[in-house]
Amino acid sequence: MAEFDHRPVLLPEEWQALSVFGLKQDLQDERLSIDSIKLLDDVLCQETLQKIMPELGAPNLKVTTSLVMKRIAFLALAPILYAMSRFNKGLDGTLKNCVFEYPLENRMWVSKMPLKNLAVTVQDKDQAEGRKTWRKDILSQVFAGHLTQLVEQFHRLTKVPKRILWENVAVRVFSIYEQRILPNIPDAQMVQAQADFSYLLDQKSTEVFGMSENPLTVFYREKKQTALSDKPIRVRRTCCYYYLATEPAVYCGSCPLLLKKR
């Protein structure tokens, strides 16, 4: 009698949805890539940033690092948060399981985020606290096991303020939930997805970041009507330096420097 593999997997339609965010299997088909864990090696990290700098049009490593952090945050978080909150499926977002691709075309990222192991986890429905424990494990992998370590490494090597790097991560979390996960979500999933988002913003949610405080909370403010946009926006507290990599200077829509110019 044939044996069936009952391990959870991503369904074809789930794969299709997550591939939009850059998820792919690690096939080692991209020349401009590095195992993410190797970014903790000072020499390899600096070499990678130096390669990316002219392709971004960045004037120095500080600007390069900030923009790289924005890209890594999106690639690491979008598929993992979407899979967790929309599909109730967990993916391993640790540094050792990720590959950072960094090709650009005309200064625009065309990179994806391959995962070496695409094993899927699901919550333990037999335990009342099953989903909370499962969610904590997933988020700890991608934050404490990935992004927190890169923030520390990038800050130490290039002196980019941690506050800038963490706001780069924070704005990705906000936009992933507010623009991609929560809109058009089935009513049956809305409460759960909103709870996931709220958990990430909770001041008490520190362990998943491997820190003594939640680094995202300080950047979450109510959106307000400003002279920058017809719609209410959440103006950043820090500048990500994007304008320094453009000629003539182009500013992000929520850049605090634009308000200062008025």
C-alpha angles and dihedrals in degrees: 000000000000117000118225124217106232096181112128116258138175112270118230092255090049091050089051092052094047095045088066086067093051102267114150141148116269103254096153089235098133117084093196098063142101134195102260093230089062090066085078087067105091096216096045092044094052092044090053093048090048090054092050097044099078092040089057093044089236118159096216145000094269092062091041093052094050092051092044089052090054091052096046091047091055095045094047098041108035099065095036097048092042093050091048099046101033103031102024089232127129128218128190108251099175120132092248091057098047136078120204113217117194112183116142133190118203088346092305122120116246094168129127133199113242118199118213094207116035096184111146126220127200133195122270102249091189091070124068091220093039098116095044092053092044092048092049091053093050094047093045090056096053097037111030090025096047126000098039090053092050092049089055093045096046092046093050095048101040104018093234104159112259088226090065093046093049093048087052087057093042096054089052091053091048095048094044091057100033098042105026114021106034101040113089092000115153112261091240090062100038098087092048095047091047089051090053090052092046091050090056090052096045113114088220092058095093104124095070088060094046088234139112091244138027106263094200102055097075091059097051108097134152114274113251137194110255139165088260098072145017088231128055111271138185104242113215121245092216135035116243092208093241092136090060090063095053132075115231092026116264119192130207112253092247098042113141090214091069091062090050090053092058 
